[in-house]
Every structure is written in C-alpha cells, then in structure tokens.
Amino acid sequence: MRYVLALDQGTTSSRAIVFDERGAARASAQKEFRQHFPQPGWVEHDAGEILRTQLACARAALKKAKLEPKGVAAIGITNQRETTVVWDRRTGKPVHRAIVWQDRRTAPLCEQLRAGGAEETIRRLVAVLRGESAGS
C-alpha cells in the first residue's frame, strides 16, 4: 500500500496526517507553537519553531502509522500563504521572525497605495501571479 503524508501549517499549530491510498486517515499528530506580539497589531512566528514542530509532527504521524519515510509516495503541503519569512541563504536560518498574515504593520502603506489609485494594478498583478486570465 502507498501513503500520502499531508503537512498542514496553520496559524497556531503544525499538523501531519498520513492517508492510505483509499484516502482514509491512518494517523495524525499536532503541535501548537507560540505567537509573538512585539507591538500592538504586530503578529510574528519563530520560523525555526515552525520547522521544528512540523518535522516533529511528520515523524510522530509516521511512527503512529508504523510507516517508514520510504513508504510515503507523496507529500501534500498547505500553509498560511500570506505569512512571510526570509531565510539566510548561507546559514539556512531565518533572518527575523515570520510576519504573520494577521499582522497590521503594513496597513497604512496599503491604504496609501489604495488612495493613490494602485488597487486595480495590484489586483491585475496578483491575478497574473496566480495564473488567472486578465478577465477573471
């Protein structure tokens, strides 16, 4: 039998689920991680902690399923998408904490762009990046 390992990186926890080829969940693991609020409206995550908790969940789910990594045919990943982290290419370490999608520090800049008429241009660029046609 072949298995799929699903990795779900959420806003407050990491999760891993092992599915068999019929789509049945065979095992799972979840681990919460800290959110940091250095200033009002700011939300950050420790990228290293996210990585450590996700790896721990993947290993725990595989162990619960009594499955070796070589038994995994595919890995599916879902993440927070708008959360941003910059990694140092030389060291492989994060440059700073991840800026979480809930963070409001760029709201004034976004409002300034909107007021300056950039909203439609940005929407078109986002559509292009998503692979959508201009009329979508």
Disulfide bonds with the S-S distance in Angstrom:
none
